C-alpha cells in the first residue's frame, strides 16, 4: 500500500455501511463483496505497512474494497457515487489503470495468486485475497505448489470461505475409500471444515482458520511472522453465501 498517495482518513469501521450504500448497480454480487469487508478493513487499518502490497484476486463484487479504500483516503469518497458508470474509475471489476490503490485488474477468477507469487519473489510482503470457490480454478494450485516448495515466506494468501465452492474440500479421514473414492452418500464430507487449510498445509504452507468477522483474530493471524520460513494461508470463515 503506497501510503504516500493517501490522504488523512476521516472514516472508521462504523462508517462503512454508509459508504457502501453509495455503491449501487451490482447488487447481485453483494454477498460476495460483503464477505470480504472485515478482512479488508483489518488489513488496511491494522496490518499493511508502507512497503506491503495487497492483491485482490476475488475481484468480482468489489464494493467493499472500494468502500475501504475510500475510508482510508486512497480513493475519493465522491467516486463511490459513480460506481460502474461509463466514466467512473470504479468499475464492477477493479482496473489498476483507473483506480488508485488497485494493484491488478481482476474479476476473472484464478489469476491473482499467481501474480502475487511473482511479486513476492522480490522479497516484498504480499497479501492476496481469494475466495473459496475461486480455488476451484486450477491455476491457483500451480502457485500454491511452487510457493510451498521454495518456502516463500513473504506471501500470505487469505481465503474468504463462505462455503460457495462447487465441490467442497475434504479433510483427512472425512471421506471413505483408500484413495478418496467417496461413495455418493459420503459427498457431504467434502464440505468438512478444515479442508482448505489442509490442502495448503500439504503443499508446505503454514495455515490456520479464523473467524472472518472477528477483528482481533484476523489481526493476530495476518500480522506476519518475522522469522517465518513458509508462505501462509489464512482461511477467514464467514456466513454461508
C-alpha positions as CSV (number, residue, x, y, z in Angstrom):
1,X,0.0,0.0,0.0
2,X,1.6,3.3,-1.1
3,X,0.9,5.4,1.9
4,X,2.3,8.5,0.1
5,X,-0.8,8.5,-2.1
6,X,-3.3,8.6,0.8
7,X,-5.0,11.5,2.5
8,X,-5.8,11.7,6.2
9,X,-8.6,9.2,6.8
10,X,-11.8,10.6,8.2
11,X,-13.9,7.4,8.4
12,X,-13.9,4.4,10.7
13,X,-15.3,0.9,10.5
14,X,-18.7,2.1,11.7
15,X,-18.9,4.4,8.6
16,X,-18.5,1.5,6.1
17,X,-22.2,0.7,5.9
18,X,-23.0,4.3,4.9
19,X,-20.2,4.3,2.3
20,X,-21.5,1.0,0.9
21,X,-24.9,2.5,0.3
22,X,-23.3,4.8,-2.2
23,X,-22.2,1.9,-4.4
24,X,-25.2,0.7,-6.4
25,X,-25.8,-1.2,-9.5
26,X,-24.0,-4.5,-8.8
27,X,-26.3,-5.9,-6.1
28,X,-26.1,-9.4,-7.5
29,X,-22.5,-9.5,-6.1
30,X,-23.4,-8.0,-2.7
31,X,-22.8,-11.2,-0.7
32,X,-19.5,-11.9,-2.5
33,X,-18.4,-8.4,-1.7
34,X,-19.6,-8.1,1.9
35,X,-17.9,-11.4,2.8
36,X,-14.6,-9.6,2.4
37,X,-15.4,-6.5,4.4
38,X,-13.8,-7.3,7.7
39,X,-10.7,-8.8,6.2
40,X,-10.2,-5.8,4.1
41,X,-10.7,-3.4,7.0
42,X,-8.3,-5.2,9.3
43,X,-5.7,-5.3,6.5
44,X,-5.8,-1.6,5.7
45,X,-6.4,-0.4,9.3
46,X,-4.0,-2.6,11.3
47,X,-1.8,-4.8,9.2
48,X,-0.5,-3.3,5.9
49,X,2.8,-1.4,6.1
50,X,4.2,1.2,3.7
51,X,6.1,-1.3,1.6
52,X,3.4,-4.1,1.7
53,X,1.2,-4.8,-1.3
54,X,-2.4,-6.1,-1.4
55,X,-3.8,-8.0,-4.4
56,X,-7.5,-8.6,-4.7
57,X,-7.9,-11.7,-6.8
58,X,-11.6,-12.0,-5.7
59,X,-12.3,-9.0,-7.9
60,X,-16.0,-9.7,-8.7
61,X,-18.1,-7.6,-6.5
62,X,-15.5,-5.1,-5.3
63,X,-17.9,-2.7,-3.4
64,X,-16.4,-3.5,0.0
65,X,-12.9,-3.0,-1.4
66,X,-13.8,0.5,-2.8
67,X,-15.5,1.4,0.5
68,X,-12.4,0.6,2.5
69,X,-10.1,2.5,0.0
70,X,-12.4,5.5,0.3
71,X,-12.5,5.3,4.1
72,X,-8.7,5.3,4.1
73,X,-8.4,8.3,1.8
74,X,-7.0,6.3,-1.1
75,X,-9.8,7.0,-3.5
76,X,-12.2,10.0,-3.2
77,X,-15.4,9.3,-1.4
78,X,-17.3,11.1,-4.2
79,X,-16.1,8.5,-6.6
80,X,-18.3,5.9,-4.9
81,X,-21.4,7.6,-6.2
82,X,-20.4,6.9,-9.8
83,X,-19.7,3.2,-9.2
84,X,-19.9,1.2,-12.5
85,X,-20.8,4.2,-14.7
86,X,-19.2,4.8,-18.0
87,X,-16.6,7.4,-16.9
88,X,-16.1,6.1,-13.4
89,X,-12.7,4.8,-12.2
90,X,-14.5,2.3,-10.0
91,X,-15.8,-0.4,-12.3
92,X,-17.7,-3.6,-11.5
93,X,-14.2,-5.2,-11.8
94,X,-11.2,-3.3,-10.4
95,X,-8.9,-1.7,-13.0
96,X,-5.4,-0.9,-11.9
97,X,-5.1,1.8,-14.7
98,X,-8.1,3.7,-13.4
99,X,-8.3,3.3,-9.6
100,X,-5.7,4.3,-7.1
101,X,-4.8,1.5,-4.8
102,X,-5.7,-1.3,-7.2
103,X,-2.6,-3.4,-7.8
104,X,-4.1,-5.7,-10.5
105,X,-7.1,-5.7,-12.8
106,X,-9.1,-8.6,-11.5
107,X,-12.5,-10.3,-11.7
108,X,-11.7,-13.2,-13.9
109,X,-11.0,-15.7,-11.2
110,X,-7.9,-17.7,-10.6
111,X,-5.2,-15.2,-11.7
112,X,-4.4,-13.1,-8.6
113,X,-2.5,-15.7,-6.6
114,X,0.0,-16.4,-9.4
115,X,0.6,-12.6,-9.8
116,X,1.0,-12.3,-6.0
117,X,3.6,-15.1,-6.1
118,X,5.6,-13.3,-8.7
119,X,5.5,-10.1,-6.7
120,X,6.5,-11.9,-3.5
121,X,9.7,-13.2,-5.2
122,X,11.1,-9.7,-4.9
123,X,11.1,-10.1,-1.1
124,X,8.3,-7.6,-0.6
125,X,5.4,-8.8,1.7
126,X,2.4,-9.6,-0.5
127,X,-1.2,-10.3,0.8
128,X,-3.6,-11.9,-1.7
129,X,-7.3,-12.3,-1.1
130,X,-9.1,-15.2,-2.9
131,X,-12.5,-16.8,-2.5
132,X,-13.1,-20.4,-1.5
133,X,-14.9,-21.1,-4.8
134,X,-12.1,-19.4,-6.7
135,X,-9.8,-22.2,-5.6
136,X,-11.7,-24.4,-8.0
137,X,-9.6,-22.8,-10.7
138,X,-6.5,-25.0,-11.3
139,X,-4.1,-22.1,-11.8
140,X,-4.2,-21.3,-8.1
141,X,-2.7,-24.7,-7.3
142,X,0.3,-24.1,-9.5
143,X,1.1,-21.0,-7.4
144,X,0.3,-22.9,-4.2
145,X,2.7,-25.7,-5.1
146,X,5.6,-23.5,-6.2
147,X,5.3,-21.1,-3.2
148,X,5.3,-24.1,-0.8
149,X,8.3,-25.8,-2.5
150,X,10.5,-22.7,-2.3
151,X,9.3,-21.6,1.2
152,X,8.1,-18.2,0.0
153,X,7.5,-16.6,3.4
154,X,6.8,-13.2,2.0
155,X,3.5,-14.4,0.6
156,X,0.2,-14.6,2.5
157,X,-3.0,-15.9,0.9
158,X,-6.3,-15.0,2.6
159,X,-9.1,-17.3,1.6
160,X,-12.6,-15.9,2.4
161,X,-14.6,-19.0,3.0
162,X,-18.4,-18.5,2.6
163,X,-19.0,-22.2,1.6
164,X,-19.6,-21.5,-2.0
165,X,-17.1,-23.9,-3.6
166,X,-18.7,-26.1,-6.1
167,X,-17.2,-29.4,-4.9
168,X,-16.2,-28.6,-1.3
169,X,-13.0,-29.6,0.4
170,X,-12.2,-32.9,2.1
171,X,-10.1,-33.4,5.2
172,X,-8.1,-36.4,6.1
173,X,-10.4,-39.3,7.2
174,X,-13.5,-37.5,6.3
175,X,-14.1,-39.4,3.0
176,X,-14.5,-43.1,2.7
177,X,-12.1,-45.2,0.5
178,X,-8.4,-45.9,0.4
179,X,-7.8,-43.4,-2.4
180,X,-10.6,-40.9,-1.6
181,X,-13.1,-42.7,-3.8
182,X,-16.1,-41.5,-1.9
183,X,-19.5,-43.1,-2.2
184,X,-22.4,-40.8,-3.2
185,X,-23.6,-40.9,0.4
186,X,-20.2,-39.6,1.6
187,X,-20.2,-36.5,-0.6
188,X,-21.2,-34.3,2.4
189,X,-17.8,-35.0,3.9
190,X,-16.2,-32.8,1.2
191,X,-17.7,-29.8,2.9
192,X,-16.0,-30.6,6.2
193,X,-14.4,-27.6,7.9
194,X,-10.6,-27.6,7.7
195,X,-10.3,-28.9,4.1
196,X,-9.0,-25.7,2.6
197,X,-6.2,-25.2,5.1
198,X,-5.3,-28.9,4.9
199,X,-4.7,-28.6,1.2
200,X,-2.4,-25.7,1.7
201,X,-0.5,-27.4,4.5
202,X,0.1,-30.5,2.3
203,X,1.9,-28.2,-0.1
204,X,4.2,-26.8,2.6
205,X,2.3,-23.7,3.8
206,X,1.5,-22.7,7.3
207,X,-2.3,-22.4,7.6
208,X,-5.0,-21.7,10.1
209,X,-8.7,-20.9,10.2
210,X,-10.1,-17.8,11.9
211,X,-13.5,-16.1,12.3
212,X,-13.7,-13.8,9.3
213,X,-15.7,-11.2,11.3
214,X,-13.5,-11.1,14.4
215,X,-11.0,-8.3,14.0
216,X,-8.8,-9.4,16.8
217,X,-8.5,-12.9,15.4
218,X,-7.8,-11.5,11.9
219,X,-5.2,-9.1,13.1
220,X,-3.3,-11.8,15.1
221,X,-3.4,-14.2,12.1
222,X,-2.5,-11.6,9.4
223,X,0.4,-10.0,11.3
224,X,3.5,-11.5,9.6
225,X,5.9,-13.7,11.5
226,X,9.3,-12.0,11.1
227,X,11.1,-15.4,11.3
228,X,8.6,-17.4,9.3
229,X,10.0,-19.7,6.7
230,X,6.9,-20.7,4.8
231,X,4.1,-19.0,2.9
232,X,0.9,-18.5,5.0
233,X,-2.7,-19.3,4.3
234,X,-5.3,-17.6,6.5
235,X,-8.8,-19.0,6.0
236,X,-11.4,-16.4,7.1
237,X,-14.7,-18.2,7.7
238,X,-17.8,-16.1,7.2
239,X,-21.5,-16.7,6.9
240,X,-22.6,-19.0,4.2
241,X,-23.4,-17.4,0.8
